[in-house]
Amino acid sequence: MDNLTTGQCLCGAVKFRISGEFESFFLCHCGRCRKDTGSAHAANLFSSTAKITWLSGEENVKEFRLGGTQHRKCFCTNCGSALPFSQANDGVLVVPAGSLDSPTGIRPNAHICFADRARWDDDLAALERIDGLPG
């Protein structure tokens, strides 16, 4: 039986289901991924066999391709949340981990493009941890 994983965008306009297993999970620190997430890294799951089914809102999915590169991002046109896409060159499904509502069953394999990370991303484990918003 296939592993089923569900997800959606922040506003709930786009909902999807992934059937199949993820083969890898990478945290990418390249400058492009930092720009398109607005964060320290992108957190993406990859599968060469899993299939996506759009449950609702597929018409709200837009794709951005950075010219002269293989960098792509799909997102909800309502809220801007990152959404899954298939890589054109090899058909690998790329799923932003934060878009999932179901457990992934896989932990990150590696930090990639680590040498390109933001300098403020060093030694974050030493920071204070606060459950909820700072008061």
N, CA, C and O atoms as CSV, one atom per row, in Angstrom:
chain,resi,resn,atom,element,x,y,z
A,1,MET,N,N,0.845,-1.185,0.000
A,1,MET,CA,C,0.000,0.000,0.000
A,1,MET,C,C,0.883,1.238,0.000
A,1,MET,O,O,1.887,1.290,0.710
A,2,ASP,N,N,0.511,2.227,-0.790
A,2,ASP,CA,C,1.271,3.464,-0.874
A,2,ASP,C,C,1.194,4.266,0.416
A,2,ASP,O,O,0.191,4.245,1.129
A,3,ASN,N,N,2.272,4.966,0.691
A,3,ASN,CA,C,2.293,5.934,1.761
A,3,ASN,C,C,1.557,7.170,1.258
A,3,ASN,O,O,1.886,7.677,0.185
A,4,LEU,N,N,0.566,7.670,2.003
A,4,LEU,CA,C,-0.181,8.859,1.604
A,4,LEU,C,C,0.171,10.010,2.523
A,4,LEU,O,O,0.141,9.874,3.746
A,5,THR,N,N,0.501,11.133,1.934
A,5,THR,CA,C,0.868,12.336,2.657
A,5,THR,C,C,0.007,13.463,2.131
A,5,THR,O,O,-0.175,13.585,0.920
A,6,THR,N,N,-0.528,14.292,3.016
A,6,THR,CA,C,-1.350,15.415,2.585
A,6,THR,C,C,-0.695,16.729,2.963
A,6,THR,O,O,0.144,16.799,3.861
A,7,GLY,N,N,-1.105,17.771,2.247
A,7,GLY,CA,C,-0.586,19.092,2.524
A,7,GLY,C,C,-1.474,20.160,1.932
A,7,GLY,O,O,-2.426,19.871,1.207
A,8,GLN,N,N,-1.146,21.403,2.252
A,8,GLN,CA,C,-1.903,22.537,1.741
A,8,GLN,C,C,-1.106,23.822,1.932
A,8,GLN,O,O,-0.098,23.855,2.637
A,9,CYS,N,N,-1.585,24.868,1.288
A,9,CYS,CA,C,-0.973,26.181,1.469
A,9,CYS,C,C,-1.494,26.810,2.755
A,9,CYS,O,O,-2.372,26.243,3.405
A,10,LEU,N,N,-0.978,27.946,3.124
A,10,LEU,CA,C,-1.348,28.617,4.366
A,10,LEU,C,C,-2.816,29.027,4.388
A,10,LEU,O,O,-3.475,28.892,5.418
A,11,CYS,N,N,-3.342,29.529,3.261
A,11,CYS,CA,C,-4.736,29.989,3.247
A,11,CYS,C,C,-5.723,28.857,3.009
A,11,CYS,O,O,-6.928,29.060,3.157
A,12,GLY,N,N,-5.242,27.657,2.641
A,12,GLY,CA,C,-6.097,26.499,2.433
A,12,GLY,C,C,-6.732,26.426,1.052
A,12,GLY,O,O,-7.516,25.515,0.785
A,13,ALA,N,N,-6.409,27.370,0.163
A,13,ALA,CA,C,-6.981,27.347,-1.190
A,13,ALA,C,C,-6.470,26.163,-1.997
A,13,ALA,O,O,-7.205,25.594,-2.805
A,14,VAL,N,N,-5.199,25.788,-1.779
A,14,VAL,CA,C,-4.594,24.680,-2.523
A,14,VAL,C,C,-4.368,23.518,-1.567
A,14,VAL,O,O,-3.726,23.666,-0.527
A,15,LYS,N,N,-4.908,22.354,-1.939
A,15,LYS,CA,C,-4.718,21.139,-1.142
A,15,LYS,C,C,-4.253,20.034,-2.065
A,15,LYS,O,O,-4.657,19.973,-3.227
A,16,PHE,N,N,-3.396,19.154,-1.546
A,16,PHE,CA,C,-2.834,18.083,-2.369
A,16,PHE,C,C,-2.576,16.843,-1.538
A,16,PHE,O,O,-2.546,16.874,-0.308
A,17,ARG,N,N,-2.387,15.734,-2.273
A,17,ARG,CA,C,-2.037,14.452,-1.657
A,17,ARG,C,C,-0.864,13.875,-2.434
A,17,ARG,O,O,-0.848,13.909,-3.665
A,18,ILE,N,N,0.117,13.347,-1.712
A,18,ILE,CA,C,1.264,12.678,-2.313
A,18,ILE,C,C,1.113,11.188,-2.021
A,18,ILE,O,O,0.929,10.800,-0.868
A,19,SER,N,N,1.190,10.357,-3.049
A,19,SER,CA,C,1.198,8.909,-2.824
A,19,SER,C,C,2.564,8.386,-3.233
A,19,SER,O,O,3.023,8.602,-4.355
A,20,GLY,N,N,3.197,7.699,-2.306
A,20,GLY,CA,C,4.534,7.179,-2.533
A,20,GLY,C,C,5.491,7.617,-1.446
A,20,GLY,O,O,5.129,8.351,-0.526
A,21,GLU,N,N,6.711,7.154,-1.572
A,21,GLU,CA,C,7.733,7.389,-0.559
A,21,GLU,C,C,8.691,8.500,-0.976
A,21,GLU,O,O,8.972,8.686,-2.160
A,22,PHE,N,N,9.183,9.229,0.013
A,22,PHE,CA,C,10.249,10.205,-0.224
A,22,PHE,C,C,11.581,9.488,-0.099
A,22,PHE,O,O,11.773,8.661,0.792
A,23,GLU,N,N,12.493,9.810,-0.994
A,23,GLU,CA,C,13.815,9.180,-0.992
A,23,GLU,C,C,14.865,10.023,-0.291
A,23,GLU,O,O,15.831,9.494,0.259
A,24,SER,N,N,14.675,11.337,-0.310
A,24,SER,CA,C,15.658,12.200,0.337
A,24,SER,C,C,14.998,13.478,0.826
A,24,SER,O,O,13.910,13.854,0.391
A,25,PHE,N,N,15.697,14.133,1.750
A,25,PHE,CA,C,15.204,15.342,2.402
A,25,PHE,C,C,16.440,16.205,2.638
A,25,PHE,O,O,17.308,15.848,3.435
A,26,PHE,N,N,16.518,17.335,1.948
A,26,PHE,CA,C,17.692,18.193,2.049
A,26,PHE,C,C,17.327,19.591,2.527
A,26,PHE,O,O,16.267,20.125,2.198
A,27,LEU,N,N,18.225,20.166,3.306
A,27,LEU,CA,C,18.129,21.550,3.740
A,27,LEU,C,C,19.144,22.329,2.905
A,27,LEU,O,O,20.350,22.204,3.117
A,28,CYS,N,N,18.653,23.138,1.951
A,28,CYS,CA,C,19.539,23.831,1.018
A,28,CYS,C,C,19.778,25.268,1.455
A,28,CYS,O,O,18.838,26.039,1.650
A,29,HIS,N,N,21.046,25.611,1.606
A,29,HIS,CA,C,21.462,26.928,2.078
A,29,HIS,C,C,21.919,27.852,0.961
A,29,HIS,O,O,22.459,28.922,1.245
A,30,CYS,N,N,21.722,27.475,-0.309
A,30,CYS,CA,C,22.191,28.335,-1.402
A,30,CYS,C,C,21.459,29.678,-1.360
A,30,CYS,O,O,20.366,29.785,-0.804
A,31,GLY,N,N,22.070,30.683,-1.947
A,31,GLY,CA,C,21.489,32.025,-1.952
A,31,GLY,C,C,20.116,32.075,-2.599
A,31,GLY,O,O,19.261,32.846,-2.162
A,32,ARG,N,N,19.886,31.284,-3.618
A,32,ARG,CA,C,18.573,31.271,-4.283
A,32,ARG,C,C,17.493,30.730,-3.354
A,32,ARG,O,O,16.408,31.303,-3.255
A,33,CYS,N,N,17.792,29.632,-2.676
A,33,CYS,CA,C,16.809,29.062,-1.744
A,33,CYS,C,C,16.573,29.993,-0.558
A,33,CYS,O,O,15.448,30.096,-0.069
A,34,ARG,N,N,17.616,30.667,-0.094
A,34,ARG,CA,C,17.427,31.633,0.996
A,34,ARG,C,C,16.533,32.781,0.538
A,34,ARG,O,O,15.681,33.244,1.295
A,35,LYS,N,N,16.722,33.237,-0.684
A,35,LYS,CA,C,15.882,34.322,-1.213
A,35,LYS,C,C,14.430,33.885,-1.344
A,35,LYS,O,O,13.524,34.608,-0.929
A,36,ASP,N,N,14.200,32.689,-1.926
A,36,ASP,CA,C,12.798,32.347,-2.170
A,36,ASP,C,C,12.063,31.838,-0.939
A,36,ASP,O,O,10.838,31.726,-0.968
A,37,THR,N,N,12.777,31.526,0.150
A,37,THR,CA,C,12.088,31.177,1.400
A,37,THR,C,C,12.099,32.335,2.393
A,37,THR,O,O,11.267,32.385,3.299
A,38,GLY,N,N,13.035,33.264,2.227
A,38,GLY,CA,C,13.168,34.342,3.199
A,38,GLY,C,C,13.727,33.841,4.515
A,38,GLY,O,O,13.544,34.475,5.554
A,39,SER,N,N,14.412,32.701,4.474
A,39,SER,CA,C,14.893,32.052,5.690
A,39,SER,C,C,16.325,31.549,5.501
A,39,SER,O,O,16.968,31.839,4.493
A,40,ALA,N,N,16.809,30.797,6.478
A,40,ALA,CA,C,18.174,30.292,6.452
A,40,ALA,C,C,18.379,29.223,5.390
A,40,ALA,O,O,19.490,29.058,4.885
A,41,HIS,N,N,17.319,28.492,5.043
A,41,HIS,CA,C,17.443,27.412,4.067
A,41,HIS,C,C,16.070,26.974,3.602
A,41,HIS,O,O,15.064,27.238,4.259
A,42,ALA,N,N,16.039,26.304,2.470
A,42,ALA,CA,C,14.828,25.616,2.015
A,42,ALA,C,C,14.882,24.203,2.578
A,42,ALA,O,O,15.961,23.629,2.722
A,43,ALA,N,N,13.727,23.647,2.894
A,43,ALA,CA,C,13.620,22.280,3.402
A,43,ALA,C,C,12.725,21.520,2.434
A,43,ALA,O,O,11.501,21.634,2.493
A,44,ASN,N,N,13.341,20.740,1.536
A,44,ASN,CA,C,12.591,20.050,0.490
A,44,ASN,C,C,12.788,18.546,0.532
A,44,ASN,O,O,13.888,18.046,0.764
A,45,LEU,N,N,11.676,17.832,0.297
A,45,LEU,CA,C,11.681,16.375,0.162
A,45,LEU,C,C,11.664,16.039,-1.319
A,45,LEU,O,O,11.095,16.776,-2.124
A,46,PHE,N,N,12.296,14.912,-1.678
A,46,PHE,CA,C,12.423,14.521,-3.078
A,46,PHE,C,C,11.981,13.075,-3.262
A,46,PHE,O,O,12.230,12.218,-2.415
A,47,SER,N,N,11.310,12.821,-4.407
A,47,SER,CA,C,10.920,11.454,-4.756
A,47,SER,C,C,10.908,11.287,-6.267
A,47,SER,O,O,10.381,12.128,-6.994
A,48,SER,N,N,11.498,10.189,-6.727
A,48,SER,CA,C,11.476,9.886,-8.162
A,48,SER,C,C,10.277,9.013,-8.526
A,48,SER,O,O,10.031,8.764,-9.706
A,49,THR,N,N,9.524,8.542,-7.517
A,49,THR,CA,C,8.400,7.638,-7.784
A,49,THR,C,C,7.056,8.151,-7.283
A,49,THR,O,O,6.020,7.721,-7.791
A,50,ALA,N,N,7.033,9.041,-6.317
A,50,ALA,CA,C,5.773,9.525,-5.746
A,50,ALA,C,C,4.999,10.350,-6.769
A,50,ALA,O,O,5.575,10.955,-7.674
A,51,LYS,N,N,3.686,10.356,-6.601
A,51,LYS,CA,C,2.789,11.102,-7.483
A,51,LYS,C,C,1.976,12.085,-6.659
A,51,LYS,O,O,1.603,11.807,-5.520
A,52,ILE,N,N,1.706,13.246,-7.262
A,52,ILE,CA,C,0.886,14.259,-6.593
A,52,ILE,C,C,-0.506,14.278,-7.217
A,52,ILE,O,O,-0.670,14.151,-8.430
A,53,THR,N,N,-1.498,14.441,-6.350
A,53,THR,CA,C,-2.873,14.656,-6.782
A,53,THR,C,C,-3.320,15.968,-6.169
A,53,THR,O,O,-3.289,16.130,-4.949
A,54,TRP,N,N,-3.737,16.909,-7.009
A,54,TRP,CA,C,-4.246,18.189,-6.521
A,54,TRP,C,C,-5.695,17.966,-6.106
A,54,TRP,O,O,-6.527,17.612,-6.941
A,55,LEU,N,N,-6.006,18.167,-4.832
A,55,LEU,CA,C,-7.352,17.952,-4.312
A,55,LEU,C,C,-8.236,19.174,-4.507
A,55,LEU,O,O,-9.445,19.045,-4.705
A,56,SER,N,N,-7.632,20.369,-4.450
A,56,SER,CA,C,-8.361,21.612,-4.711
A,56,SER,C,C,-7.359,22.723,-4.990
A,56,SER,O,O,-6.210,22.677,-4.551
A,57,GLY,N,N,-7.820,23.711,-5.724
A,57,GLY,CA,C,-7.040,24.929,-5.928
A,57,GLY,C,C,-5.896,24.856,-6.911
A,57,GLY,O,O,-5.050,25.751,-6.916
A,58,GLU,N,N,-5.827,23.824,-7.751
A,58,GLU,CA,C,-4.703,23.720,-8.691
A,58,GLU,C,C,-4.579,24.970,-9.557
A,58,GLU,O,O,-3.477,25.326,-9.973
A,59,GLU,N,N,-5.699,25.639,-9.832
A,59,GLU,CA,C,-5.671,26.864,-10.630
A,59,GLU,C,C,-4.965,28.012,-9.904
A,59,GLU,O,O,-4.626,29.019,-10.525
A,60,ASN,N,N,-4.744,27.868,-8.601
A,60,ASN,CA,C,-4.042,28.891,-7.814
A,60,ASN,C,C,-2.542,28.627,-7.715
A,60,ASN,O,O,-1.830,29.376,-7.047
A,61,VAL,N,N,-2.054,27.579,-8.366
A,61,VAL,CA,C,-0.626,27.246,-8.322
A,61,VAL,C,C,0.080,27.974,-9.467
A,61,VAL,O,O,-0.288,27.831,-10.633
A,62,LYS,N,N,1.081,28.741,-9.116
A,62,LYS,CA,C,1.888,29.454,-10.112
A,62,LYS,C,C,3.329,29.003,-9.978
A,62,LYS,O,O,3.796,28.690,-8.883
A,63,GLU,N,N,4.028,28.972,-11.100
A,63,GLU,CA,C,5.427,28.573,-11.105
A,63,GLU,C,C,6.310,29.750,-11.487
A,63,GLU,O,O,6.009,30.496,-12.420
A,64,PHE,N,N,7.408,29.905,-10.746
A,64,PHE,CA,C,8.434,30.891,-11.088
A,64,PHE,C,C,9.700,30.129,-11.451
A,64,PHE,O,O,10.136,29.244,-10.714
A,65,ARG,N,N,10.284,30.477,-12.588
A,65,ARG,CA,C,11.566,29.891,-13.007
A,65,ARG,C,C,12.574,31.018,-13.114
A,65,ARG,O,O,12.321,32.030,-13.768
A,66,LEU,N,N,13.712,30.840,-12.474
A,66,LEU,CA,C,14.775,31.831,-12.543
A,66,LEU,C,C,15.559,31.604,-13.825
A,66,LEU,O,O,16.209,30.571,-13.984
A,67,GLY,N,N,15.501,32.558,-14.733
A,67,GLY,CA,C,16.149,32.433,-16.030
A,67,GLY,C,C,17.623,32.081,-15.932
A,67,GLY,O,O,18.336,32.571,-15.057
A,68,GLY,N,N,18.069,31.226,-16.839
A,68,GLY,CA,C,19.473,30.834,-16.896
A,68,GLY,C,C,19.892,29.842,-15.825
A,68,GLY,O,O,21.076,29.529,-15.696
A,69,THR,N,N,18.924,29.342,-15.051
A,69,THR,CA,C,19.218,28.372,-13.986
A,69,THR,C,C,18.155,27.266,-14.026
A,69,THR,O,O,17.204,27.326,-14.806
A,70,GLN,N,N,18.338,26.267,-13.174
A,70,GLN,CA,C,17.323,25.224,-13.002
A,70,GLN,C,C,16.431,25.521,-11.800
A,70,GLN,O,O,15.576,24.711,-11.441
A,71,HIS,N,N,16.630,26.685,-11.180
A,71,HIS,CA,C,15.889,27.019,-9.959
A,71,HIS,C,C,14.429,27.325,-10.283
A,71,HIS,O,O,14.119,28.138,-11.154
A,72,ARG,N,N,13.538,26.642,-9.547
A,72,ARG,CA,C,12.098,26.817,-9.705
A,72,ARG,C,C,11.441,26.905,-8.340
A,72,ARG,O,O,11.959,26.409,-7.339
A,73,LYS,N,N,10.284,27.551,-8.334
A,73,LYS,CA,C,9.461,27.576,-7.128
A,73,LYS,C,C,8.012,27.640,-7.570
A,73,LYS,O,O,7.648,28.440,-8.432
A,74,CYS,N,N,7.183,26.786,-6.970
A,74,CYS,CA,C,5.744,26.857,-7.170
A,74,CYS,C,C,5.137,27.386,-5.884
A,74,CYS,O,O,5.611,27.097,-4.785
A,75,PHE,N,N,4.069,28.173,-6.046
A,75,PHE,CA,C,3.474,28.810,-4.881
A,75,PHE,C,C,2.001,29.108,-5.127
A,75,PHE,O,O,1.537,29.117,-6.267
A,76,CYS,N,N,1.272,29.353,-4.035
A,76,CYS,CA,C,-0.128,29.725,-4.090
A,76,CYS,C,C,-0.240,31.195,-4.459
A,76,CYS,O,O,0.417,32.042,-3.855
A,77,THR,N,N,-1.070,31.498,-5.446
A,77,THR,CA,C,-1.236,32.895,-5.868
A,77,THR,C,C,-2.010,33.722,-4.841
A,77,THR,O,O,-1.982,34.951,-4.901
A,78,ASN,N,N,-2.703,33.070,-3.899
A,78,ASN,CA,C,-3.424,33.804,-2.848
A,78,ASN,C,C,-2.509,34.196,-1.697
A,78,ASN,O,O,-2.470,35.361,-1.301
A,79,CYS,N,N,-1.769,33.222,-1.157
A,79,CYS,CA,C,-1.003,33.476,0.071
A,79,CYS,C,C,0.511,33.397,-0.110
A,79,CYS,O,O,1.254,33.780,0.794
A,80,GLY,N,N,0.981,32.912,-1.248
A,80,GLY,CA,C,2.417,32.847,-1.509
A,80,GLY,C,C,3.128,31.627,-0.947
A,80,GLY,O,O,4.342,31.495,-1.107
A,81,SER,N,N,2.397,30.732,-0.290
A,81,SER,CA,C,3.028,29.539,0.287
A,81,SER,C,C,3.688,28.684,-0.782
A,81,SER,O,O,3.157,28.527,-1.881
A,82,ALA,N,N,4.861,28.127,-0.450
A,82,ALA,CA,C,5.570,27.222,-1.356
A,82,ALA,C,C,4.786,25.931,-1.518
A,82,ALA,O,O,4.218,25.408,-0.559
A,83,LEU,N,N,4.763,25.417,-2.764
A,83,LEU,CA,C,4.016,24.209,-3.092
A,83,LEU,C,C,4.876,23.253,-3.904
A,83,LEU,O,O,5.892,23.664,-4.464
A,84,PRO,N,N,4.486,21.977,-3.979
A,84,PRO,CA,C,5.254,20.965,-4.717
A,84,PRO,C,C,5.309,21.237,-6.221
A,84,PRO,O,O,4.462,21.933,-6.782
A,85,PHE,N,N,6.340,20.660,-6.854
A,85,PHE,CA,C,6.465,20.692,-8.315
A,85,PHE,C,C,7.315,19.511,-8.756
A,85,PHE,O,O,8.065,18.937,-7.966
A,86,SER,N,N,7.183,19.156,-10.036
A,86,SER,CA,C,8.036,18.115,-10.619
A,86,SER,C,C,9.127,18.786,-11.421
A,86,SER,O,O,8.860,19.700,-12.202
A,87,GLN,N,N,10.363,18.334,-11.232
A,87,GLN,CA,C,11.480,18.880,-11.989
A,87,GLN,C,C,11.351,18.437,-13.438
A,87,GLN,O,O,11.174,17.253,-13.725
A,88,ALA,N,N,11.441,19.397,-14.345
A,88,ALA,CA,C,11.226,19.115,-15.761
A,88,ALA,C,C,12.265,18.159,-16.344
A,88,ALA,O,O,11.937,17.337,-17.199
A,89,ASN,N,N,13.511,18.260,-15.889
A,89,ASN,CA,C,14.579,17.457,-16.504
A,89,ASN,C,C,14.550,15.982,-16.129
A,89,ASN,O,O,14.985,15.140,-16.916
A,90,ASP,N,N,14.039,15.648,-14.927
A,90,ASP,CA,C,14.064,14.239,-14.510
A,90,ASP,C,C,12.758,13.745,-13.883
A,90,ASP,O,O,12.668,12.583,-13.487
A,91,GLY,N,N,11.758,14.604,-13.791
A,91,GLY,CA,C,10.470,14.200,-13.244
A,91,GLY,C,C,10.448,13.970,-11.750
A,91,GLY,O,O,9.460,13.459,-11.223
A,92,VAL,N,N,11.514,14.335,-11.050
A,92,VAL,CA,C,11.554,14.167,-9.597
A,92,VAL,C,C,10.579,15.151,-8.952
A,92,VAL,O,O,10.580,16.340,-9.271
A,93,LEU,N,N,9.754,14.645,-8.047
A,93,LEU,CA,C,8.815,15.481,-7.313
A,93,LEU,C,C,9.558,16.149,-6.163
A,93,LEU,O,O,10.223,15.483,-5.370
A,94,VAL,N,N,9.438,17.474,-6.082
A,94,VAL,CA,C,10.056,18.268,-5.023
A,94,VAL,C,C,8.929,18.828,-4.166
A,94,VAL,O,O,8.042,19.515,-4.671
A,95,VAL,N,N,8.966,18.532,-2.857
A,95,VAL,CA,C,7.888,18.935,-1.962
A,95,VAL,C,C,8.456,19.752,-0.807
A,95,VAL,O,O,9.253,19.235,-0.023
A,96,PRO,N,N,8.059,21.026,-0.688
A,96,PRO,CA,C,8.489,21.807,0.469
A,96,PRO,C,C,7.964,21.170,1.756
A,96,PRO,O,O,6.757,20.982,1.908
A,97,ALA,N,N,8.853,20.844,2.664
A,97,ALA,CA,C,8.465,20.128,3.888
A,97,ALA,C,C,7.423,20.893,4.693
A,97,ALA,O,O,6.541,20.283,5.298
A,98,GLY,N,N,7.513,22.211,4.708
A,98,GLY,CA,C,6.567,23.018,5.476
A,98,GLY,C,C,5.163,23.021,4.911
A,98,GLY,O,O,4.235,23.458,5.591
A,99,SER,N,N,4.976,22.548,3.686
A,99,SER,CA,C,3.637,22.522,3.085
A,99,SER,C,C,2.851,21.279,3.496
A,99,SER,O,O,1.659,21.174,3.208
A,100,LEU,N,N,3.512,20.345,4.166
A,100,LEU,CA,C,2.860,19.078,4.518
A,100,LEU,C,C,2.120,19.158,5.847
A,100,LEU,O,O,2.575,19.798,6.794
A,101,ASP,N,N,0.967,18.491,5.894
A,101,ASP,CA,C,0.209,18.366,7.139
A,101,ASP,C,C,0.464,17.022,7.804
A,101,ASP,O,O,0.320,16.896,9.020
A,102,SER,N,N,0.838,16.021,7.026
A,102,SER,CA,C,1.105,14.675,7.525
A,102,SER,C,C,2.578,14.539,7.893
A,102,SER,O,O,3.417,15.256,7.348
A,103,PRO,N,N,2.905,13.631,8.809
A,103,PRO,CA,C,4.319,13.344,9.097
A,103,PRO,C,C,5.020,12.827,7.837
A,103,PRO,O,O,4.411,12.135,7.022
A,104,THR,N,N,6.287,13.163,7.688
A,104,THR,CA,C,7.033,12.770,6.489
A,104,THR,C,C,7.584,11.355,6.565
A,104,THR,O,O,7.760,10.707,5.533
A,105,GLY,N,N,7.856,10.867,7.758
A,105,GLY,CA,C,8.463,9.548,7.896
A,105,GLY,C,C,9.947,9.552,7.555
A,105,GLY,O,O,10.574,8.494,7.494
A,106,ILE,N,N,10.507,10.722,7.333
A,106,ILE,CA,C,11.926,10.836,6.990
A,106,ILE,C,C,12.478,12.115,7.623
A,106,ILE,O,O,11.812,13.149,7.666
A,107,ARG,N,N,13.696,12.012,8.103
A,107,ARG,CA,C,14.386,13.203,8.642
A,107,ARG,C,C,15.350,13.723,7.593
A,107,ARG,O,O,15.711,12.990,6.672
A,108,PRO,N,N,15.779,14.989,7.714
A,108,PRO,CA,C,16.732,15.508,6.722
A,108,PRO,C,C,17.978,14.633,6.616
A,108,PRO,O,O,18.512,14.157,7.618
A,109,ASN,N,N,18.432,14.429,5.364
A,109,ASN,CA,C,19.646,13.666,5.094
A,109,ASN,C,C,20.892,14.517,5.267
A,109,ASN,O,O,21.921,14.042,5.749
A,110,ALA,N,N,20.789,15.795,4.865
A,110,ALA,CA,C,21.989,16.635,4.890
A,110,ALA,C,C,21.637,18.102,4.680
A,110,ALA,O,O,20.590,18.440,4.128
A,111,HIS,N,N,22.542,18.959,5.136
A,111,HIS,CA,C,22.561,20.368,4.742
A,111,HIS,C,C,23.314,20.394,3.417
A,111,HIS,O,O,24.401,19.825,3.320
A,112,ILE,N,N,22.759,21.041,2.397
A,112,ILE,CA,C,23.474,21.148,1.121
A,112,ILE,C,C,23.769,22.622,0.825
A,112,ILE,O,O,23.106,23.520,1.345
A,113,CYS,N,N,24.758,22.843,-0.005
A,113,CYS,CA,C,25.252,24.204,-0.289
A,113,CYS,C,C,25.582,24.916,1.021
A,113,CYS,O,O,25.360,26.119,1.163
A,114,PHE,N,N,26.111,24.158,1.964
A,114,PHE,CA,C,26.368,24.661,3.318
A,114,PHE,C,C,27.388,25.789,3.331
A,114,PHE,O,O,27.293,26.698,4.156
A,115,ALA,N,N,28.362,25.743,2.430
A,115,ALA,CA,C,29.382,26.803,2.386
A,115,ALA,C,C,28.773,28.150,2.002
A,115,ALA,O,O,29.362,29.196,2.278
A,116,ASP,N,N,27.601,28.133,1.368
A,116,ASP,CA,C,26.934,29.359,0.933
A,116,ASP,C,C,25.966,29.904,1.982
A,116,ASP,O,O,25.279,30.893,1.729
A,117,ARG,N,N,25.903,29.270,3.158
A,117,ARG,CA,C,24.924,29.663,4.171
A,117,ARG,C,C,25.155,31.099,4.646
A,117,ARG,O,O,26.251,31.646,4.523
A,118,ALA,N,N,24.098,31.684,5.186
A,118,ALA,CA,C,24.186,33.015,5.784
A,118,ALA,C,C,25.057,32.939,7.034
A,118,ALA,O,O,24.970,31.974,7.794
A,119,ARG,N,N,25.879,33.931,7.246
A,119,ARG,CA,C,26.787,33.932,8.409
A,119,ARG,C,C,26.020,33.902,9.725
A,119,ARG,O,O,26.522,33.368,10.715
A,120,TRP,N,N,24.807,34.468,9.758
A,120,TRP,CA,C,24.022,34.458,10.990
A,120,TRP,C,C,23.446,33.080,11.296
A,120,TRP,O,O,22.826,32.880,12.341
A,121,ASP,N,N,23.650,32.136,10.390
A,121,ASP,CA,C,23.127,30.776,10.557
A,121,ASP,C,C,24.085,29.885,11.359
A,121,ASP,O,O,23.786,28.710,11.574
A,122,ASP,N,N,25.208,30.409,11.797
A,122,ASP,CA,C,26.171,29.611,12.565
A,122,ASP,C,C,25.746,29.499,14.028
A,122,ASP,O,O,25.261,30.462,14.622
A,123,ASP,N,N,25.934,28.311,14.596
A,123,ASP,CA,C,25.747,28.040,16.021
A,123,ASP,C,C,24.355,28.399,16.542
A,123,ASP,O,O,24.226,28.937,17.641
A,124,LEU,N,N,23.329,28.109,15.773
A,124,LEU,CA,C,21.962,28.432,16.199
A,124,LEU,C,C,21.479,27.544,17.344
A,124,LEU,O,O,20.548,27.911,18.060
A,125,ALA,N,N,22.095,26.397,17.518
A,125,ALA,CA,C,21.693,25.504,18.610
A,125,ALA,C,C,21.956,26.135,19.976
A,125,ALA,O,O,21.362,25.724,20.973
A,126,ALA,N,N,22.841,27.126,20.028
A,126,ALA,CA,C,23.178,27.770,21.295
A,126,ALA,C,C,22.160,28.844,21.704
A,126,ALA,O,O,22.219,29.348,22.826
A,127,LEU,N,N,21.231,29.196,20.812
A,127,LEU,CA,C,20.257,30.239,21.126
A,127,LEU,C,C,19.224,29.769,22.135
A,127,LEU,O,O,18.934,28.578,22.245
A,128,GLU,N,N,18.669,30.734,22.875
A,128,GLU,CA,C,17.568,30.440,23.790
A,128,GLU,C,C,16.405,29.859,22.992
A,128,GLU,O,O,16.185,30.238,21.842
A,129,ARG,N,N,15.663,28.941,23.603
A,129,ARG,CA,C,14.497,28.333,22.961
A,129,ARG,C,C,13.246,28.771,23.734
A,129,ARG,O,O,13.158,28.618,24.952
A,130,ILE,N,N,12.298,29.311,22.995
A,130,ILE,CA,C,11.070,29.826,23.590
A,130,ILE,C,C,9.893,29.109,22.955
A,130,ILE,O,O,9.764,29.117,21.730
A,131,ASP,N,N,9.038,28.495,23.740
A,131,ASP,CA,C,7.817,27.869,23.229
A,131,ASP,C,C,6.773,28.966,23.080
A,131,ASP,O,O,6.322,29.525,24.080
A,132,GLY,N,N,6.387,29.281,21.865
A,132,GLY,CA,C,5.446,30.359,21.598
A,132,GLY,C,C,6.184,31.642,21.262
A,132,GLY,O,O,7.390,31.628,21.019
A,133,LEU,N,N,5.470,32.732,21.250
A,133,LEU,CA,C,6.044,34.042,20.914
A,133,LEU,C,C,6.779,34.633,22.106
A,133,LEU,O,O,6.417,34.368,23.252
A,134,PRO,N,N,7.822,35.443,21.844
A,134,PRO,CA,C,8.525,36.080,22.974
A,134,PRO,C,C,7.586,37.084,23.659
A,134,PRO,O,O,6.779,37.746,23.007
A,135,GLY,N,N,7.708,37.176,24.954
A,135,GLY,CA,C,6.813,38.033,25.722
A,135,GLY,C,C,7.483,39.287,26.060
A,135,GLY,O,O,6.891,40.148,26.711
